[in-house]
Amino acid sequence: MSLPFEVAYSEKPGMSSKSMKRLAVLLKPQNVGEITSSLNELGLEATIYDVKGVGKDKERIASGRGSGTSELAHTTRKVVATVVKSDHVNEVVERMRKALAGEKAVVMISPVDDLVML
């Protein structure tokens, strides 16, 4: 049985996997469930990374018993990465967009030279 977007591995580097893309979605930690469930519906697996970044958005945390808050120097984000065939990139990105329902996220798309199972 073949999954809808199953990616084939080779035993050694070859030309069969040249038409693949790696999708890395940078998003807030509370949105990981929506993305992973949409990928699971498509039969895709994903790797999740914890990352920290510095940008315009600042995270505020409450400190102590009072109403004092402080800004963190960095923001905490998650990266959900998967590999799909090039033909299916637009469909997967649209599924992610619908799953996020208006929440902000960044999708980084990069080519995959090869996948080798060790």
N, C-alpha and C positions, 0 to 999 in steps of 0.2 A: 504494500500500500504506500502510495506516495502522498506526501503532504502538499498543499497547494503551492507553497513557496519553498519547498525543500532545497537546500543547498548541498551539492554533491562535493565530497572531499576526494582528493586523489592520494595515492600512495607516494607519489613523488611529484615535484613541480611539473606543471603541464599547461597546455593552452585551454583546457576545458573550463577553467574558472575565471577567465579574463573578463567576462561580462557581469561581474558582481560589484555591488556597492556596499559600503559600510555606512550605516545610519547611526549617528550618535546624537541623542536628544538631551539637551541641557535644560533641566527643569527644577522646580521647587520640590522638596521632599514629599509634601502631601499629595502630589500629583502622580507619583510613581505607580500606584495601583491602577489608575485608569490606563496608563500607557502599557503596562505589562499585560493587563487583561485583553486589551485590543490586539497586542501581538500574539497572545496565546490563541485567540480566536482565529488568527491567520495561520496558526501552526508554526510560529516562529519562536525561537528561544532568544534570550537576551542576557547580557551581562550588565550588572549595575555597579557603578562606581560612586563613592562619596568624594566630592570635590569642594574646594573653597575658592572663592573668587573675590576680586575687588572691582567695584564698579559704581554706578550711580545709586543703585539700591543699597540701603543700609538696614541691617537687622537691629532691632531694639530689644533689649532684654530687661526684665524687671530685676531689681537688686534689693535685697533686704526685705524688711516688713513694710516699709513705707511705699510711697508711690514713685520712688526714684527709679529712673531708667538710664541705661547707658547704651551707646552705640558700639557695635562690634566693628573691628577694623576690616572684617571680611564677611561675606555671605556664604551660607551653606547651601549647596545645590547637589543634585544627583545627575549622573550621566547614565542613560540607558542606551546600550549599544547592541546592534544586531547587524547581520549580513543578509542581503537579499539580492536576487537577480536584478539586473538593470531594468528589465522590462516592468518590474513591479514596484519600483521606487515611488512613483506618483500615487499609486493606490495605497501603499503603506502610509505615506505621509498624510494623505487625506483621512485615513482611518484614525491616525493619531490626532489630527486637528479636531475631528468630531469627538473623540474621547476626552480631549481637554476642555471642550465646551467654553472656549473664550479665554482660558488661562494662557498666560504667556509662556513660551518655550522657544528654544532654538534647535533646529535640526541641522547638523553638520553632515554633509554627504561627501564621501571620499571613495576613490576607486580602490578595489582590492586586487592585488596582483595575482595572488594564488592562495589556496587553502590546502594545507598538507596535514593529514592525520598522522600523528606520531605514536 
